[in-house]
């Protein structure tokens, strides 16, 4: 049943012919799309997420990703991959589609009927490129459409696709798994995750104002860019200090004032502000670990904790709500590293030290360790899964 399905770019039924990963026609199309987005930069000023996507698919970056798989192995795509992305993370559908194309597949991509304005805008531009004669081949490999999750078209694609990619959290994954799945199809699922940031208190305290503002800007980019809803957006900020410092409170407050300053352009609508305040009140009534709550012009709410709660993944920070803890980062990380912990951003502590701690203490969570400012950088390895490896098939052979 095709009722209430809106096709936004490409064709209704994409070709099932698999290709080699990083095929030239795909790379050429992505390069042209990157250039098109750059040429429209004035028009796209209201959509910074589209600008970031265009930069991500630039040719030099795609070639760098391709070089990772120049290992002599023989790979071929699986056929048609079906993608479902969460509606609260702008352009997630586009990143997923690009990864499917890079892996050698055709892509059927469903975006929510409640998709955001920038999603629709990008689809318009993609379709403009796909009608060009030089991209006829690529157009046959893309189908982007919008409909409700319960639509029969979704059920058909779940049943028939060669690869199923779900970005939508636990509830979305469970609802899809109740459908008929193709026995031989590969499934790549991205359940609910949360992330944290570790800052070394003494290192932050020694920073000059310009340097501090730059770090605060990077932190804001990691969090406010997606309304703090992305799985890689930190909710918890851990102040690493092995012993109490007299200036700790002054350093913390100076930091949050810098964050407030860098977040000044964030569009905190009345709806977001109300929901954030409701969440803060709820936590104030239910969390026994709360020591202090502070507000910085409504842009930033901070909740200082005496200890890490036993179920840290259940406390959501959105629109600028952060949980803080002061102490040795290793002790906090042990409690935070439940299976849902995805990304750890850091400053003032070496990446190797954090990774060694994770390895040596056999921690359950932690899939990424990146500097502050890189939390939102999409990679072909996500949640510990090599997406090119999973969405393509390796052909083994012997002499």
Order of alpha helices (4+ residues) and beta strands (2+ residues): beta-alpha-alpha-alpha-beta-beta-alpha-beta-alpha-alpha-beta-alpha-beta-alpha-beta-beta-alpha-alpha-beta-alpha-alpha-beta-beta-beta-alpha-beta-alpha-beta-beta-beta-alpha-beta
